[in-house]
């Protein structure tokens, strides 16, 4: 599984404008990270995704987009939770 995670993270980082990416399990533990991202943020990323899902219980997998200045963090959960940090 570790090899698959590495392949996913490497593929995400090939997209121009992506600064970093992170994958976390349901307990908020970092599975893997690349680029300019803190592994310590895994728990809060999972928590944000879980809270967003409570806004509309009929929505299976909300996408959360956070913007600060010229950067964006996109969070999505589909089994595991992923976050992509990018320039906008």
N, C-alpha and C positions, 0 to 999 in steps of 0.2 A: 504494500500500500504506500509505503514511503516514496517509492520510485514514481508512482502515479501522481502523488501530491507534488513532487518536485517538477514533473513534466507540466502539470497544470500551472503552477506558479511561474515557471520559465516562459510558458506560452503567453500568459497574461502580460508579462513584462516586455514582450516583444512589440506590443502595441505602442505606437508613438504617443507621447503625452502621459503615459502611466508612470507614476513616481514610485509606487509600491503596492503590494497586495498581501493579504493575510487570509488564512483559512483557520477556523476555530470549530471545535466540537460543541455539542449541546451543553456541556458543562462550562464553557467559556475558556477552555484551554487551547492554546495556540498549537495547531497542527503543523503549520509552516508559514514562513513569511519571506518576502523578497523586497529589496529596495528600501526606500525611506519610510519605514513603518516600525512601530514599536510592538514587540510581541506582548508587552504588558497591556496593550489595548484590547486584546482578544476578548476579555470578559465583558467590557463595556460595549463592544461591538455586538456581541450576542444579546446583551441586555436591551440595547436599542432595537434590535430586530424583534425581540420578543414583545416589547412594549408597543411597537408599531403594529404588530399582528393583532393586538387587543383592540385597536381602533376600529377594525372591521373583521369580526370573527369569521365572516363568510369568505374572506380573501385568504387564499392558501399561502401565498408567498409575497408579501409586500416588498417593494424596493424602496429603500430609504436613501435619500440624497441630501448630504450636508455640504453647504458651501461656506467657505471662509476665504475672503479675499480672492485670490486667483487660483484657489485649490478646491477640489471637490472630493468627497468620500462617498462612494456608492456601496451600500450594504444590502445583501440579499441572502436569504436562507433557503436552501433546497437540500435538506438532509443535514448538511453542514453549513456553516455561515461563512460567507466570503465578503471581503471588503477590498475595494480597489480605490487607491488614492491617485488622483490625476490633476494635471494642470487644465484650467479652462480658459 
